[in-house]
Amino acid sequence: MTGNIHQSEQINPKQGQILVRLARLAIMEKLGQRIPGTGGRMLSESLTEKIFKEKAATFVTLEIGGQLRGCIGSLTATQSLAADVRQNGESAAFHDPRFAPVSLDEMKRVQIEISVLTSPQPLKYYNSNDLVSTLCPQVDGVIIKKGMAGATFLPQVWDQLPNPEDFLTHLCRKAGLDGDAWRDTPLNVSTYQVQYFEEGGG
């Protein structure tokens, strides 16, 4: 295995679609299905490209009709890009504690999105106003931690929560903290960015 994907190293749209297909393949295989014809072999051949063997942290998100159906990911790069997408695809489909396992019938309607993360960087801030002004909406994924509590929102969540105050409030609640914890409690905050690829998209 080679080193980590460098922050400046871009995954092109074709490679992004290979990752999406890999996640779907991993899920379908767990459901007892296989890619017909030469599709599986072609995917395996595509995955021999160097970038898929480099370490990366990813999230796999499943949606049906625009509604979340599963989302599991990694914040640190511990295995190859291909292995991480395969593992997180299976986990998003079958091991997200918020949902029942995805069924074969549902997979006909599931849309898959892959996010490839940069390495999280600690965010220094002095107070709640400084935190709000320091975040970059639509760009930053955010991780918060306090003691054993922690949670993250991908940058795509800004689409639903474009106001930084609302974003932080919902993120605190996701971590099991009071919604106003970011206002009056010192939190460890880190940010990261992503490249993301939607099924059938760029």
JOZI-V463523 format. One record per residue. RES is the residue in one small letter. PHI is phi as a letter, one per 20 degrees, with the letter a starting at -180 (* if undefined). Layout:
RES PHI
RES PHI
//
This chain:
m *
t e
g f
n f
i f
h f
q g
s e
e e
q e
i e
n e
p g
k f
q f
g f
q f
i f
l f
v f
r f
l f
a f
r f
l g
a f
i f
m f
e f
k f
l e
g n
q d
r c
i f
p f
g m
t e
g g
g f
r f
m f
l f
s f
e f
s f
l f
t e
e f
k g
i f
f f
k e
e e
k f
a b
a d
t c
f c
v d
t d
l d
e c
i c
g l
g n
q d
l g
r c
g r
c b
i c
g a
s c
l e
t c
a e
t c
q b
s f
l g
a f
a f
d f
v f
r f
q f
n f
g f
e f
s f
a f
a f
f c
h c
d f
p f
r e
f c
a f
p g
v f
s e
l f
d f
e f
m f
k f
r d
v f
q d
i d
e c
i d
s d
v d
l e
t f
s f
p g
q c
p g
l d
k e
y b
y d
n b
s f
n f
d f
l f
v f
s f
t e
l f
c d
p g
q m
v d
d e
g e
v c
i d
i c
k b
k b
g m
m e
a e
g a
a a
t c
f c
l f
p g
q f
v f
w g
d f
q e
l c
p f
n e
p g
e f
d f
f g
l f
t f
h f
l f
c f
r f
k f
a f
g n
l e
d f
g g
d e
a g
w f
r f
d c
t c
p f
l d
n e
v d
s c
t c
y b
q c
v c
q d
y c
f c
e e
e g
g m
g d
g d
//
